[in-house]
Amino acid sequence: MIRAKIVGATGYGGLGIIELLLRHPQAEITALIAREEAGKPISQVYPHLQGFCDMPILSADDPAAENAPADVVFFSTPDRVGMFDARKELERGRKVIDYSGDFRFTTAEAYADYATRIGKDPVHASPDLLGENAYGMAELHREEIKRARIVGNPGCFACSCILGLAPAAKAGIFLPHSVICDCKSGISGAGKKANPAHHYPARYEQMNAYKLAGHQHVCEVERELGLLAGEPVLVTFTAQVVPVCRGIMSCLYADLRKPMTEGELLAVYRDFYRDSPFVRVYDSKAAIGTINVRGTNYCNLSVSVDSRTNRLRIVSYIDNLMKGQASSALQVMNLMFGLPETTGLDQPGMYP
């Protein structure tokens, strides 16, 4: 059995990996660590876990937390936590999967660019670990993930945009400075911490764009698409919050280098994802939406061409708390430990 320790267990990301690990046939949870609500059983914080996981929440300085047996440690924590604490886990022979931006970049310079965008200290606390980490987009980096001791989970918006545009970037079919990512997320993407802007009266029937001066996930999108395209790709990115609990819909546009039909574009996408069990490609007439991926590790892509304007149009749907966070991390864990990447994940969501 793979023994898993979860740091940041009481947030939505921590809860998501708890729920998934409880259903995983070859994994077990050995410790739950969080800053808040230490001493309580996790099922008191989240009553739906009662009888399934009643483990106590440990504080980070509790010796039981440090000494808990583990093969993998999930850091469901904000930026600049994993970069300080990952080293001691690695020294104990454990693998690390970090949800934050701490290990999404393989050089100190790339990390500094990201950190500057979000107003954080641009100096990485463990620059010597950068380079042996991998970016946790399983569909693009399977082999690197299998070899890595540290994996940085993609950002949720980045996941939807990269998966939506990767086949077109690899095929070189769009102009690299023409990409537009118009992205809408449910409010759960803001996390569990209380904020007046997220209270029900402020959120009900409210839609708004935010971080128009620059969103941190743009770094990931431009890097990954540029690597695939073999040239720099610039993205106009707009993040929006809509009054739903979970789900991301990203409408992605780019100018085609030359005219092509929807059928030709579909063929490019289906060939690119032929060995990716969690990406499903649909034509423009398919009746799909966020509800069809809710609670799953799937990314559903609607592929179309606007022949009048000579643009491709991809609509990418994911669950921001699953494919955009916890289930993506579990897919990575499977690869790191030599399991089929579908283990514990190959299941439909709940409808309606």
N, C-alpha and C positions, 0 to 999 in steps of 0.2 A: 504493500500500500504506500502511496505517496503521502507523506505527512505535511500538512499545510498549516502555516502560521499566518494570521491575518492582522496587520497593523492598520489601524483606522477602521475597526470592525463595525462601528456604530453608524457610519455614514451610509449613503445610498450605495456607493461603490463597494464598501465592505459587506453590506447586507447582500448585495447581488452575488458576490462570490461565495458567501455562506450558503445561500439558497442553491447555487449550482453545485458546490462541493458535496452537499448533502445527498445529491442525486447521482454523484459520480461513482461508478463501480470500483474504481481503483484509487480512491483518495479518501483521506480522513482529516478532519480539522483537529489540531492539537492545541491551539492557543488563540485567543481573541484579545487583542490589545487596543485600547483607546484612551484618549485623554479624559473623556467625560464618562460618567456613569460607571466608573470602576467599582467592582464589588458586586454589582447587580448581575443576575443571569441575563444573557442576551434575550431570552424569551420574555423578560419583563419589559425590556425596551421595545421589542417587536413581538407582541403576543401570538402572532400567527406561527411563530417558531416553537411554541410550547409543545413539548413531547418529541420534537425533532432535533432541537439544539437548545439545551438548557445550560450550556457552559457559562462560567462566570467571566465577566469582562475584567481583564487585568490592566493595571497601569503599566506604563513602559518601564518604570523603575522597580517593578516587582521582580524579584529573582526568579519567580516561576515563569514570568514572561520571557526572560532572557534564556533560561535553561530548558524551555520546552523543546522536546524533540521536533525537528522539522527538516524536511528535504527542500522545501520551497517556502519563501516568504513573500506574501503579497503586501505591497505598500499602497494602500488605498488612502493616500495622504496628500496634502498640498505640496506645492513646490518647495524645495529646500529642506525636506525631511529625509527622503531616501538617500540623497547624496551624502548626508552625514552618517546615516545608520546602516547603509548597505554593506560597508566594508566589514563590519564585525560579523555579519551574517555570512558573507563570502568566506571569511577566514575559518568559519566553522563548517565549510563544505556545502553550504546551502546555495540554492539558486534564488535569484531575486527577480520579481516582476513588479515594476513600479508604474503606478497609474499617472503620475505627474509628468512634467516636462523635464525632470532631472536627467533622464537617460534616453531621451528621444533623439539625441544628437551625438555624433561620434567624435566631434572635435570641440575644444574649448571655445574656438571662435564661433562655431555654429550655435553653441549654447548661449554665448554672450549676446548674439543677435536676437535670439528668442527672449532671453531674460530682459533685455533692454526694452523690448516691445511691451512687456507686462509690468515694467517698473520695478523689477527685482534686481538684486545684486548680480552683475554680469559675470562675476568670478565664480566658477564652479568649485565646490569644496573638495571634490575628488577627481581632478582632471586626469589623473593617471588611470582611472577606470574607464575613461572615454576611449573608445577604439576597440575595447573587448565587449562592448554592449551591442545589442541589435535593436532595430526598430520593429515593434511588434505587429506589423501588418503581415499576417501569415500568408495572405494570398500573393504577396510580392517578395517576402523575405524568409521563406520556409527554411532554406539551408542555413542561413546565418543564425536564425533562431535556434535551430537544432544544436548548433555549436556554442551558443552563448551561455555565459553564466548570469548575465544581467540583460533584461529586456525592458525597454521603455514602451509602455502601452501608447497607441496613438490617441490623439484627442478625438472627441466624438465627431465634431464637424469635419475634422481632417479625414477621419475614416470614411464618412459618406462621400466627401468630394473626391478623394483619391481613388476609391473603388469605382466611382462613377466616371472618372476621366482617364484612368490608367490605360485601358485598351486603345483609346484614341491617341493618347500621347505616345505609346509604344509604336503605333502604326504611322505616326507622323502626319496625321490627316488634318490637324488644325493649325492655325497660325498661333505662334507661342505667346503673343502679346494680346490675344483677343479673348482670354478666358474670363468668364463671369460666373461666380458662385453665389447664388441667391438662396440663403439657407434659413430654415425655420425650425425652432426647437421647442419642445415642451418645457414647462417651468422646472421640472425635476432636474434639468441640466444645471440649474443654479446651485444645486446641493441642498443639504438638510438645514444648514445654519439659518436662523431666523433673520429676515430682512424686511423692513416695512414695504419695500417695493414688491415683495412677493406675497404679501397678505391677500387673502381672498378679495376684499373690496377693491384693492388696487390692481388685481390681476384679471378678475372676471370681465369678460368681453373687451379685454385690452390686448392690443398687439403693438409691439414697438421694436424698432431697430436699435442696436447698441454697438459700442466700440467701433464707430465708423472711422475713427482715426487710425485703426489698425488692430486686427484681432490676432491673438497669439498663434492660432492654428494655421494662419497663412504661411508661416515659415515651413511647416511640414508639407503643406500642399504643394508649394512651389518647389521645394527640394525634391520630393518624390516624383512629381511630374517632369521636372527637369532632368532627373536621372533617366527616366524612361524615354524622354524625347531626344536626349542627347544634346540639348541646348537649353538655355535659360527660359523658363516659363513664368510670366507675370500674371497675377490673378487679381481681379477686382472682386472683393469678398464683402458680402453684407450678411451679418448675423441678425436674426430676429427671434423674438420670443412670442409664442402664440398661446392662447389660454387652453392648453391641454396638458395632461400630466406628463406623458412620455412620448417619445418619437421625434425623429428628425426627417424632414423632407428638404432635400437640396435640389434646386433647379439649376442645372449646369449648362452653360452655353459657350460656344466657341465658333469662330469663322473657319469654314472648311477651306483647305488649300485649293481644292477642285471639287466640282459637283459630284455627289454620290447619292444613291437611293437609300431609303430606310433599310431595304433588304441587304444591301451591301454593308451598311453599318452594323446591322444585327449580326451578320456573319463574322465580322471582326470581333465583336464582343463575345459571341458564343464560343469562338475558337480560343480567345484569350482566357476565358474562365472555364474551359472544359474540364479542368482538374481541380476546380475550386468548389467544393460541395456547398458552401454557404453563400454563394452569389448566384442569384437567379435572374436571368435576362428575359425581358418581355418586349413585345412590340408596342407601338404607341396606342393601340386600341385596348390593351389589357386594363381591366378595372381593378387596379391595385392602389394601396395607400398604406399609411403607417399602421393601421390596425392589423394588417396582414403580416407584419413582422414583430408585433408587440410580444415581448417576453421571449424572443428568440435571438439566435446568433446570425440570422439571415440578413443579407442586403439584397433588396429587390430593385432592379434597374429597369426603368422604362426608356427605351431607345427610340429616338426619332430624328428626322431631318426636316428642317424648315427650308424647302427648296426655293421659296420665294426670296429669302434673305441669304441663302447658301450658308446656313448655320446648323451645326449639330445641336441637339437638345436632349439632355439626359436628365431624368428625374430619379434621384436616389433616395431610397427609404431604408432607414434603420431604426432600431430601438436604441435611443441614446444611452440607456443604462445597461444594455446588453452588448450588442455588437459595438456600440460606442464606448464600452467600458468593461463590465465584468465578464461577459461571455467571450469577448475577444481575449481577455487575460487567460481564461481557461483553455481556449484554443491554443494559445501560446504555451501554457503549461504542458498540454498534451504533446506538443512537438518537442519541447525541451526534455521530456522524459521518454521519448521514443514510442508514444502511443499514437494510434490513429487520431487525427485531429478532430474527428467527429465524436470522440468518446465523451459521453455525458452531455452532448449538445444537440444531437440529431433528433430533434423533436419539434412538433408544431407549436405555435403559440395558442392562446385562448381566444375564441371568437364567440360572440361579438365583444 
